[in-house]
Amino acid sequence: MKILFVHPSCLLYSRIYLRLEPLGLELVAAAARRAGHEVRILDLQIFTQTDMLREFDRWRPDAVAFSLNYLANVPEVIDLARDIKGRRPDCFTFVGGHSASFASQAIIEDSEGAMDCVVRGDGEQITPLVLETFSNGGDLHTLPGVVTSEGWGPAPKFVEDLNDLRPARELMRRRRKYFIGDLDPCASIEFARGCPWDCSFCSAWTFYGRSYRKVDPEVAGAELEAIREPHVFIVDDVAFIYPEHGMAIADEVERRGIRKRYYLETRGDVLLKNREVFERWKKLGLEYMFLGIEAIDEEALERHRKRISLGKNFEALEFARSLGVSVAINIIVDPSWSMDQFKMLREWASDVPEIVNVTVNTPYPGTESWHTESRKVVSRDYRLYDTQHAILPTTLPLDQFYRELIETQSIVNRKHLGFAALRAVLLRTMGLLCRGQTNFFKMLWKFNEVYDPERQFQDHHNEVHYEVRLPERKGEAVVNPETLYVHVPE
């Protein structure tokens, strides 16, 4: 079979600061190719929907598979599936990914036959079986993790061995378009999959059943060595939870003489516990670190169930600074905030050297907060579920809330982008331009083009064709974590 794999368009935040290689889609496409299928990938972060439909008409694939990691992309993916079925009703369409796993039934219903099935959980192992079952006329809904209009299959199964997976990087067109900050161009790699914590606002642990699986150091080193880009984003939800794993991969990096610059994400408590690991990776090229601080007060930390104190978070920031890496942190703004709370965050963000990213508290399907707070939502428009819109009631008038939010986010712009930042990184920027890399240079002035409080306010008044399904309620919302899992813990 000929399979076209499609990644949807950029979300608001990623139009400026990053455009990441769709590693998950590359892994699934590689699995389909190993099963004997002819495979292509098209990334709508780079190409347009018109490009996709033109390729579909010319190449005439037997199946189109969509990646759906972000809830805000659901309408786009459903509409593209409708376009495909309108052109060729016999083309097999299916979708997988993080958000698809939590919104599977709604996607099947809203697509009205345009989406043949949804694949929940790890996609690498089940996708070849889905394609084989379809081509043989079998019952898709009997497969593990597969949802169709006829029903649900058994619970999805974990990939048996992460060491067997290799992404089809060579299928990506315009690879030099992927970047994060001044790591331009930038590839992505996975050293581990899953998260053992249970933060109330996050769905990583519910997706993977609080599991944490690691790639063998030798395999990680070999894949890292094969990456041609000089910069690498380590996509693990929490990097180097186990120090011996981080050290063993570092051994491989040194043994193979790999020289790259790295960006990773981790937790403050992991950073403090495994200081020697991060010190070593700094020597190997670690330049950027993202810490999910989430709040600057104890009450909010407890509400998010981060299981780390405010003091420990600030201690982690101090240690990260001592390493000499650039640190980005995330702070969650609650729709209930007053002007004083926004002002306090702005003053704090102005005083610290870190890159402060601001997101809006957004309960998502698959999170515990979705079951405890979804009854309060004021909009069920998928497109607003991007952590840049308020889908819970705001204390301030909504238009004023967005003005305060954008003013707070603009601190990042004034501190780290624009002419001031260009002077600070002039040599690096000139080096990128000399090599033909313009992603970082272009991002320096995109903030005002992308972030507009009036536009974000008007987004709430757009016509809505597809709505997020609210969870069924039986009395008070008492959440049993086991009911949230996509992968059942082994």
TATA-V528061 format. One record per run of one state. SS is the DSSP state (H for helix, E for strand, C for the rest). FROM is the first residue (numbers start at 1). LEN is the number of residues. If there is no record, write none. Layout:
SS & FROM & LEN
SS & FROM & LEN
This chain:
C & 1 & 1
E & 2 & 6
C & 8 & 5
H & 13 & 3
C & 16 & 2
E & 18 & 2
C & 20 & 3
H & 23 & 12
C & 35 & 3
E & 38 & 6
C & 44 & 5
H & 49 & 11
C & 60 & 3
E & 63 & 5
C & 68 & 3
H & 71 & 17
C & 88 & 4
E & 92 & 5
C & 97 & 1
H & 98 & 5
C & 103 & 1
H & 104 & 8
C & 112 & 5
E & 117 & 3
C & 120 & 4
H & 124 & 12
C & 136 & 4
H & 140 & 3
C & 143 & 3
E & 146 & 3
C & 149 & 2
E & 151 & 2
C & 153 & 9
H & 162 & 3
C & 165 & 4
H & 169 & 3
C & 172 & 3
H & 175 & 3
C & 178 & 1
E & 179 & 2
C & 181 & 2
E & 183 & 2
C & 185 & 2
E & 187 & 3
C & 190 & 2
E & 192 & 3
C & 195 & 9
H & 204 & 5
C & 209 & 3
E & 212 & 3
C & 215 & 2
H & 217 & 10
C & 227 & 4
E & 231 & 4
C & 235 & 8
H & 243 & 14
C & 257 & 4
E & 261 & 6
C & 267 & 1
H & 268 & 6
C & 274 & 1
H & 275 & 10
C & 285 & 1
E & 286 & 9
C & 295 & 3
H & 298 & 7
C & 305 & 5
H & 310 & 14
C & 324 & 2
E & 326 & 8
C & 334 & 5
H & 339 & 13
C & 352 & 3
E & 355 & 6
C & 361 & 7
H & 368 & 9
C & 377 & 4
E & 381 & 1
H & 382 & 3
C & 385 & 13
H & 398 & 19
C & 417 & 1
H & 418 & 7
C & 425 & 1
H & 426 & 9
C & 435 & 4
H & 439 & 5
C & 444 & 3
H & 447 & 4
C & 451 & 2
H & 453 & 9
C & 462 & 5
E & 467 & 1
C & 468 & 13
H & 481 & 3
C & 484 & 7
